[in-house]
Amino acid sequence: MKSEYLARADFLRELRKLTTELYALGDFTEEGPKRQRHEARLNGFIDAGLLLEACSRGDMQEVIDQCHFEAFGESRADRRERLTTDAPSKNDEGAVIDWDQFDSPTFERSKK
């Protein structure tokens, strides 16, 4: 059986790989089925890691933030603000949609 240290390192390495692959498919503005499937897989992996206590939520978030910065050259918050400010989203009735509720990762929103 692996030590806790090795299990944590393996988990974070796989999280980095899955997150890098997700960002290679685009950011939150992409709606393709391939990206959606990969995002669901990543979210399931994160949920499993939280359930098994492979590492802390903060450690996971740090890896996700690093991967985002490597992929896009800016923080998640900065990119989201820039993209949503440049082109405000509207629903079918023309009202602007407030995306603030989606600022946190999915695995954090489901716990609230």
MOFEN-V708460 format. One record per residue. N is the residue number from 1. PHI is phi in whole degrees, -180 to 180 (none if undefined). OMEGA is omega as a letter, one per 30 degrees, with the letter a starting at -180 (NA if undefined). BURIAL is + if it has 9 or more other ideal C-beta (glycine too) atoms within 8 Angstrom, else -. Layout:
N;PHI;OMEGA;BURIAL
N;PHI;OMEGA;BURIAL
//
This chain:
1;none;a;-
2;-72;l;-
3;-74;l;-
4;-59;a;-
5;-61;a;-
6;-68;l;-
7;-63;l;+
8;-64;a;+
9;-62;l;-
10;-64;l;+
11;-62;a;+
12;-66;l;+
13;-65;l;-
14;-68;l;+
15;-61;l;+
16;-61;a;+
17;-63;a;-
18;-64;a;+
19;-69;l;+
20;-62;l;+
21;-62;l;+
22;-62;a;+
23;-68;l;+
24;-67;l;-
25;-86;l;+
26;123;a;-
27;-105;a;-
28;-65;l;-
29;-82;l;-
30;-78;a;-
31;-124;a;-
32;-68;a;-
33;-64;l;-
34;-65;l;-
35;-67;l;+
36;-62;l;+
37;-65;a;-
38;-67;l;+
39;-64;l;+
40;-64;l;-
41;-62;l;+
42;-62;l;+
43;-63;l;+
44;-65;l;-
45;-62;l;+
46;-64;l;+
47;-60;l;+
48;-63;l;+
49;-62;l;+
50;-68;l;+
51;-63;a;-
52;-84;a;-
53;56;l;-
54;-65;l;+
55;-164;a;+
56;-80;l;-
57;-59;l;-
58;-64;l;-
59;-64;l;+
60;-63;a;+
61;-63;l;+
62;-63;l;-
63;-64;l;+
64;-61;l;+
65;-64;l;+
66;-64;l;+
67;-63;l;+
68;-63;a;+
69;-63;l;+
70;-64;a;-
71;-77;a;+
72;-117;l;-
73;74;l;-
74;-157;a;-
75;-68;l;-
76;-60;a;-
77;-65;l;-
78;-63;a;-
79;-66;a;+
80;-61;a;+
81;-63;a;-
82;-63;a;+
83;-70;a;+
84;-79;l;+
85;-76;a;-
86;-66;a;-
87;-138;a;-
88;-61;l;-
89;-81;l;-
90;-130;l;-
91;-87;a;-
92;-61;a;-
93;-87;l;-
94;91;l;-
95;-79;l;-
96;-72;a;-
97;-91;l;-
98;-91;a;-
99;-94;a;+
100;-56;a;-
101;-65;a;-
102;-99;a;-
103;-66;l;-
104;-88;l;-
105;-62;a;-
106;-55;a;-
107;-66;l;+
108;-85;a;+
109;-64;a;+
110;-72;a;-
111;-91;a;-
112;-82;NA;-
//
